[in-house]
């Protein structure tokens, strides 16, 4: 495959992922921390990393989300969903080192 086509497809795929996550959060009013990280433009692995750190900071801040279930490949998993204001509070405490994560934290904090 031509390199320019590969980068173009990767850009389009990343934009689709971000838009779908943002639409799902907009519809439901709440979303998991990983979904919110995807909505601000992080890749899947980066979103999982940042979400793990945000979960740790949620415990420090005493922020409790609503417990829900997600369904994937026929299996139900327990998840915690947070409102925009709760995520902004958690993101204000989060102090990342990596520049991409700093940008994501700033976008999450501004979302409220």
matplotlib code that plots the C-alpha trace (Angstrom):
import matplotlib.pyplot as plt

x = [0.0, 1.2, 2.5, 0.4, -2.8, -1.8, -1.4, -4.6, -6.6, -5.0, -6.1, -9.6, -9.8, -8.7, -11.2, -14.0, -13.1, -13.1, -16.4, -18.1, -17.0, -18.0, -21.5, -22.0, -21.2, -23.4, -26.3, -26.0, -24.8, -22.2, -19.2, -16.3, -13.0, -11.5, -14.4, -13.8, -10.1, -10.9, -13.3, -10.4, -8.3, -6.1, -5.4, -6.8, -3.6, -3.0, -6.6, -6.3, -3.2, -4.6, -7.9, -6.0, -4.3, -7.6, -9.2, -6.5, -7.0, -10.8, -10.2, -8.0, -10.6, -13.4, -15.4, -17.9, -19.3, -22.4, -22.0, -23.0, -22.5, -20.8, -21.4, -18.7, -18.6, -21.5, -19.8, -21.1, -18.5, -19.0, -17.8, -18.1, -19.4, -18.7, -20.4, -18.6, -18.1, -16.7, -14.2, -13.1, -12.5, -10.5, -8.5, -7.6, -5.8, -4.1, -0.5, 0.9, 4.5, 4.0, 3.1, 0.3, -1.3, -0.9, -2.9, -5.6, -5.8, -6.3, -9.1, -10.8, -10.6, -12.1, -15.0, -17.0]
y = [0.0, 3.5, 5.3, 8.4, 6.3, 4.4, 7.7, 9.1, 6.0, 6.1, 9.8, 9.0, 6.0, 8.1, 10.8, 8.2, 6.7, 10.1, 11.2, 7.9, 8.2, 11.8, 11.0, 8.1, 10.4, 13.1, 10.7, 9.1, 12.1, 10.0, 8.0, 5.9, 7.5, 5.5, 6.6, 10.2, 9.9, 8.4, 11.4, 13.9, 12.1, 9.6, 6.2, 3.1, 2.2, 5.8, 6.1, 3.0, 4.3, 7.8, 6.2, 4.1, 7.2, 9.1, 6.2, 6.5, 10.2, 9.7, 7.7, 10.5, 13.1, 10.9, 11.1, 8.3, 7.6, 5.6, 1.8, 0.4, -2.5, -2.7, -5.5, -6.8, -10.2, -11.5, -10.8, -8.2, -6.2, -3.8, -0.2, 3.2, 6.1, 9.8, 13.1, 15.9, 17.9, 14.8, 14.2, 17.9, 17.6, 14.4, 15.9, 19.0, 16.7, 14.6, 15.6, 13.7, 14.0, 13.1, 16.1, 14.2, 13.2, 16.8, 18.0, 15.4, 16.3, 20.0, 19.1, 16.9, 19.7, 22.2, 19.9, 20.9]
z = [0.0, -0.7, 2.4, 1.9, 1.6, 4.8, 6.8, 5.3, 6.4, 9.8, 10.2, 9.1, 11.4, 14.4, 13.6, 13.3, 16.7, 18.3, 16.8, 17.7, 21.3, 21.6, 20.1, 22.5, 25.4, 24.1, 23.7, 27.1, 29.1, 30.9, 29.7, 30.9, 31.4, 28.5, 26.2, 27.2, 26.4, 23.0, 22.4, 22.9, 20.3, 22.0, 20.5, 22.1, 24.0, 25.1, 26.2, 28.4, 30.0, 30.7, 32.0, 34.5, 35.9, 35.9, 37.9, 40.5, 40.7, 41.0, 44.2, 45.5, 44.8, 46.2, 42.9, 42.5, 39.1, 38.3, 37.9, 34.6, 32.2, 28.9, 26.4, 24.1, 22.3, 24.3, 27.7, 30.1, 32.1, 35.0, 34.2, 35.9, 34.0, 34.9, 34.1, 32.4, 35.7, 37.5, 34.7, 34.8, 38.5, 38.0, 35.1, 37.2, 39.7, 37.0, 36.3, 33.3, 32.0, 28.4, 26.2, 24.4, 27.8, 29.0, 26.0, 26.6, 30.3, 29.3, 26.8, 29.5, 32.0, 29.5, 28.6, 31.7]

ax = plt.figure().add_subplot(projection="3d")
ax.plot(x, y, z, "-o")
ax.set_aspect("equal")
plt.show()
